[in-house]
Every structure is written in structure tokens, then in C-alpha cells.
């Protein structure tokens, strides 16, 4: 069976704390209830756990313009997304799958100079990094500072960030759409049809692709594996100039939701 993985989104907001209001106390409060060993315990309060955000601010560039970088590891710690307040590859995206592919692109060369960096995906003003070795939160805390410094150093140099050779490889958006749709029709959908699934191309922006999984793929426990090992590989093999690939499926609404 062919397969899919999804990249995640961005800036966490800062929550407000609810205010409390003092309540008047009656003059004759009710007496405390007698202890009862059979009294139900209060329900356990659930906590929503979000991936921590590391905010990294650079020194001033010019008089007032600052390079601001926010690093956010994914919930499973498989990758870390760096959000920058300026374009890295505006209107396009590119996956650098190893150091050799970074040659000629100053931004990628700088990031791959950091130990443990495995891959780099650049899209507009974000950079998504995966790493080798351990992937605990503490491992990302150290690596994020080094990657943030590498990003800042390259931006301060005010040079081209991505190789002109890479830019020349990216065709017009209609060509990307046509080629990706062809892969979906001839390879991906025939592969998932036996499991009652289907893949729909929902958007193409530059060379960035967004898909949606339907039928038996929506909510299937193997959907993440299908995305990661099947569909991504099929797209990149047939259309090597494709950049970021996003999955906008609401898997919680599927017949076998696995995100719920």
C-alpha cells in the first residue's frame, strides 16, 4: 500500500488567566458534612500539553530591524519548526535531504554545519529540521539554539539564501499541479483503492502541495505511515522539484479516528 506524513503549523498564542471574584460569606455557614469513606473522589482534571516554544531574538540589524526566530518542536519530537520574521524562500519550498544537496545554498549549508541535522525543509519564512540520534525535548533545546544562530548568521550576511540552480529547476505552478495530479491518478490512488481510500489534490502554491485523504484513509491508523513512506516518496520520485507536502485531512472525523 502507498503512504503519507503531515507537517504541523505555527505560532502558539499566549493564554489569559481567568480572574476570580470574591463571593460573600453567609453569617451562618452550613456545618461541614461528616466524612464518608464512600464519597466519590473529585474527577481528575485533564491537562492540555503543548509543545514548548523557544523564542530566540537576535541582535539589531540596522537601526531597528531585528531578526526574530521562534523554534517549536513537534509534539512527538520528530522535528522542529523554526519561524522567522522574514522570508527564507518566498513563494516556494525546498527539501534538502542531506548535506550534499545543500551545496550552493548558503542557508542550507549553514544549517547543515550544525551537528545532528539530518534534513531541512524551507518554505516561505519557515525552516523545518529533523535530526539524527535521540529526539527528546532536551535534545531539541540544545540543537534549536545552534540552528537559530546558523539561520541568523546567514540572514545577517544579506546574501542569496537558496541556490539559483534550485530556483531554475522549479517550473510554473500549473506544471507542478499537472505532474502531481498525474502521480495521484496513476500510482497513488490505484494503490490505496484496495483499502477503500482516495487522495485528493486540494492546493498547489508555487511548488508546495496540499492533499486530503478520504475514504478508508481518513482516520486509518496507518494513514501517517502511508503519508510518510508512500505518498511523499511517490511524489518526490516522480516530481523531484516538489517542495513541501501538507496533509489537511481531519483524521479525527474518520471512521477509525487515530488523533482523537
C-alpha positions as CSV (number, residue, x, y, z in Angstrom):
1,X,0.0,0.0,0.0
2,X,1.2,3.5,-0.9
3,X,1.6,6.0,2.1
4,X,1.6,9.9,4.0
5,X,3.0,12.3,6.7
6,X,2.0,15.7,7.8
7,X,3.9,18.8,8.8
8,X,2.4,20.9,11.5
9,X,1.5,24.7,12.0
10,X,2.7,27.5,13.8
11,X,2.7,30.3,16.4
12,X,1.3,29.4,19.8
13,X,-0.7,32.2,21.4
14,X,-0.4,33.3,25.0
15,X,-3.4,32.4,27.1
16,X,-5.2,34.7,29.5
17,X,-5.8,33.7,33.1
18,X,-9.3,33.9,34.3
19,X,-10.0,36.4,37.1
20,X,-11.8,35.3,40.2
21,X,-14.5,37.2,42.0
22,X,-14.8,37.1,45.8
23,X,-18.1,35.6,47.0
24,X,-20.0,36.9,50.0
25,X,-19.9,34.6,53.0
26,X,-23.1,33.9,54.8
27,X,-23.4,34.8,58.5
28,X,-24.3,31.2,59.4
29,X,-22.3,28.9,57.2
30,X,-23.5,25.4,56.7
31,X,-21.8,22.9,59.0
32,X,-19.2,20.6,57.3
33,X,-20.5,17.3,56.1
34,X,-19.4,14.3,58.0
35,X,-16.6,12.3,56.5
36,X,-17.8,9.5,54.3
37,X,-15.5,6.8,53.1
38,X,-17.9,6.1,50.2
39,X,-17.9,9.7,48.9
40,X,-16.8,9.9,45.3
41,X,-13.4,11.4,44.7
42,X,-13.5,14.6,42.5
43,X,-12.9,14.0,38.8
44,X,-9.3,14.2,37.7
45,X,-8.7,17.4,35.8
46,X,-7.3,16.9,32.3
47,X,-4.3,18.9,31.1
48,X,-3.7,20.1,27.6
49,X,0.0,19.6,26.8
50,X,1.5,21.7,24.0
51,X,5.0,21.6,22.6
52,X,7.2,24.2,24.2
53,X,8.2,27.2,22.2
54,X,11.8,28.5,22.4
55,X,11.9,32.2,21.5
56,X,15.2,33.3,20.0
57,X,15.8,37.0,19.4
58,X,18.9,38.3,17.5
59,X,20.8,41.5,18.0
60,X,19.6,44.5,16.0
61,X,20.2,44.6,12.3
62,X,20.5,48.3,11.2
63,X,18.7,50.7,13.4
64,X,15.5,48.9,14.4
65,X,15.1,45.8,12.3
66,X,15.5,42.6,14.4
67,X,15.8,39.0,13.2
68,X,13.3,37.1,15.3
69,X,13.3,33.4,15.4
70,X,10.8,31.1,17.2
71,X,11.6,27.4,17.5
72,X,8.8,24.9,18.1
73,X,9.4,21.1,18.4
74,X,6.6,18.9,17.2
75,X,4.6,17.0,19.8
76,X,6.3,13.7,19.0
77,X,9.7,15.5,18.9
78,X,10.3,14.1,15.4
79,X,11.1,17.6,14.0
80,X,11.4,21.2,15.0
81,X,10.0,24.2,13.1
82,X,11.8,27.5,13.0
83,X,9.6,30.5,12.3
84,X,11.5,33.7,11.1
85,X,10.1,37.2,10.7
86,X,11.4,37.5,7.2
87,X,11.3,35.3,4.0
88,X,13.7,32.4,3.6
89,X,12.3,31.2,0.2
90,X,9.4,33.3,-0.6
91,X,6.6,31.7,-2.6
92,X,8.4,28.4,-2.8
93,X,9.7,25.5,-0.8
94,X,12.5,23.0,-1.0
95,X,13.6,19.9,0.8
96,X,17.3,19.4,1.4
97,X,17.5,15.8,2.3
98,X,21.3,15.7,3.1
99,X,24.4,17.9,3.3
100,X,25.4,17.3,-0.3
101,X,22.1,18.8,-1.6
102,X,22.8,21.9,0.5
103,X,25.8,22.8,-1.6
104,X,25.4,26.2,-3.2
105,X,22.6,27.3,-0.9
106,X,24.1,29.4,1.9
107,X,21.1,29.0,4.2
108,X,21.1,25.2,4.0
109,X,24.9,25.0,4.2
110,X,24.8,27.0,7.4
111,X,22.1,24.8,9.0
112,X,23.8,21.5,8.0
113,X,27.0,22.7,9.6
114,X,25.2,22.1,12.9
115,X,25.9,18.6,14.2
116,X,23.0,16.1,14.1
117,X,20.9,18.0,11.5
118,X,19.5,15.3,9.1
119,X,17.1,17.2,6.8
120,X,16.0,20.7,6.2
121,X,12.7,21.8,4.6
122,X,12.5,25.5,3.8
123,X,9.1,27.1,2.9
124,X,8.4,30.9,2.8
125,X,9.6,32.1,6.3
126,X,9.8,28.7,8.0
127,X,12.5,26.0,8.2
128,X,11.7,22.5,9.5
129,X,14.6,20.4,10.7
130,X,14.9,16.7,11.5
131,X,17.8,15.3,13.4
132,X,19.8,12.2,13.9
133,X,20.2,10.4,17.2
134,X,18.0,11.0,20.3
135,X,14.8,13.1,19.8
136,X,13.8,14.0,23.3
137,X,12.8,17.6,24.2
138,X,16.1,18.3,25.9
139,X,17.9,17.3,22.7
140,X,15.9,19.9,20.7
141,X,16.6,22.6,23.3
142,X,20.3,22.4,22.6
143,X,20.0,22.0,18.8
144,X,17.5,24.7,18.4
145,X,19.9,27.4,19.7
146,X,22.6,26.3,17.3
147,X,20.2,26.1,14.3
148,X,18.8,29.5,15.3
149,X,22.3,31.0,15.4
150,X,23.1,29.5,12.0
151,X,19.9,30.9,10.5
152,X,20.6,34.4,11.9
153,X,24.2,34.4,10.8
154,X,23.2,33.7,7.2
155,X,20.4,36.3,7.2
156,X,22.7,38.9,8.6
157,X,25.1,38.3,5.6
158,X,22.4,39.6,3.3
159,X,23.2,37.1,0.6
160,X,21.1,34.8,-1.6
161,X,19.8,32.1,0.6
162,X,18.9,29.4,-1.9
163,X,20.9,28.4,-4.9
164,X,19.9,29.9,-8.3
165,X,20.2,26.4,-9.7
166,X,17.4,25.2,-7.5
167,X,15.2,28.2,-8.3
168,X,15.8,27.4,-12.0
169,X,14.6,23.8,-11.5
170,X,11.1,24.9,-10.3
171,X,8.6,25.1,-13.1
172,X,5.4,27.2,-13.2
173,X,2.7,26.3,-10.8
174,X,0.3,24.7,-13.5
175,X,3.1,22.3,-14.4
176,X,3.5,21.2,-10.8
177,X,-0.2,20.7,-10.5
178,X,-0.4,18.6,-13.6
179,X,2.5,16.4,-12.7
180,X,1.3,15.8,-9.1
181,X,-2.2,15.0,-10.3
182,X,-0.8,12.5,-12.8
183,X,1.0,10.7,-10.0
184,X,-2.1,10.6,-7.8
185,X,-4.2,9.2,-10.7
186,X,-1.8,6.6,-12.0
187,X,0.1,5.5,-8.9
188,X,-1.2,6.7,-5.5
189,X,-5.0,6.2,-5.8
190,X,-4.8,2.8,-7.5
191,X,-2.5,1.8,-4.6
192,X,-4.9,2.9,-1.8
193,X,-8.2,1.9,-3.7
194,X,-7.9,-1.6,-2.5
195,X,-8.3,-0.3,1.1
196,X,-11.2,2.0,0.2
197,X,-9.0,5.1,0.3
198,X,-8.5,8.0,-2.1
199,X,-6.2,11.0,-2.2
200,X,-7.3,14.4,-3.5
201,X,-5.0,17.3,-4.5
202,X,-6.6,20.3,-2.8
203,X,-4.0,23.1,-3.5
204,X,-0.8,23.9,-5.2
205,X,1.1,27.1,-4.4
206,X,4.3,27.5,-6.2
207,X,5.8,24.0,-5.8
208,X,4.1,23.4,-2.4
209,X,1.4,20.7,-2.5
210,X,-1.6,20.1,-0.1
211,X,-3.6,16.9,-0.2
212,X,-6.5,15.4,1.6
213,X,-7.0,11.7,2.4
214,X,-10.5,10.3,2.1
215,X,-12.4,7.1,2.2
216,X,-10.7,4.4,4.2
217,X,-7.5,6.5,4.6
218,X,-9.3,9.2,6.7
219,X,-8.8,8.2,10.3
220,X,-7.0,5.0,9.4
221,X,-4.3,4.0,11.9
222,X,-1.8,3.5,9.1
223,X,-2.5,6.9,7.4
224,X,0.6,8.5,8.9
225,X,2.7,5.6,7.6
226,X,1.0,5.9,4.2
227,X,1.8,9.6,4.0
228,X,5.4,9.3,5.2
229,X,6.6,6.2,3.2
230,X,4.2,6.1,0.3
231,X,2.8,9.3,-1.0
232,X,5.8,11.5,-0.1
233,X,8.1,9.1,-1.8
234,X,5.9,8.7,-4.9
235,X,5.6,12.5,-5.3
236,X,9.3,13.2,-4.8
237,X,10.4,10.4,-7.1
238,X,8.1,11.4,-10.0
239,X,8.2,15.2,-9.4
240,X,11.7,15.9,-7.9
241,X,11.1,19.7,-7.8
242,X,8.1,19.4,-5.4
243,X,8.8,21.2,-2.1
244,X,6.7,20.9,1.0
245,X,3.8,18.4,1.1
246,X,1.0,19.0,3.5
247,X,-1.9,16.8,4.6
248,X,-5.1,18.8,5.6
249,X,-7.1,15.7,6.4
250,X,-9.3,15.8,9.5
251,X,-8.4,12.4,10.7
252,X,-10.5,12.8,13.9
253,X,-13.6,12.7,11.7
254,X,-12.8,9.4,10.0
255,X,-14.4,6.1,10.7
256,X,-11.4,5.0,12.7
257,X,-10.0,8.3,14.1
258,X,-6.5,7.9,15.5
259,X,-5.9,11.5,16.6
260,X,-8.9,11.5,19.0
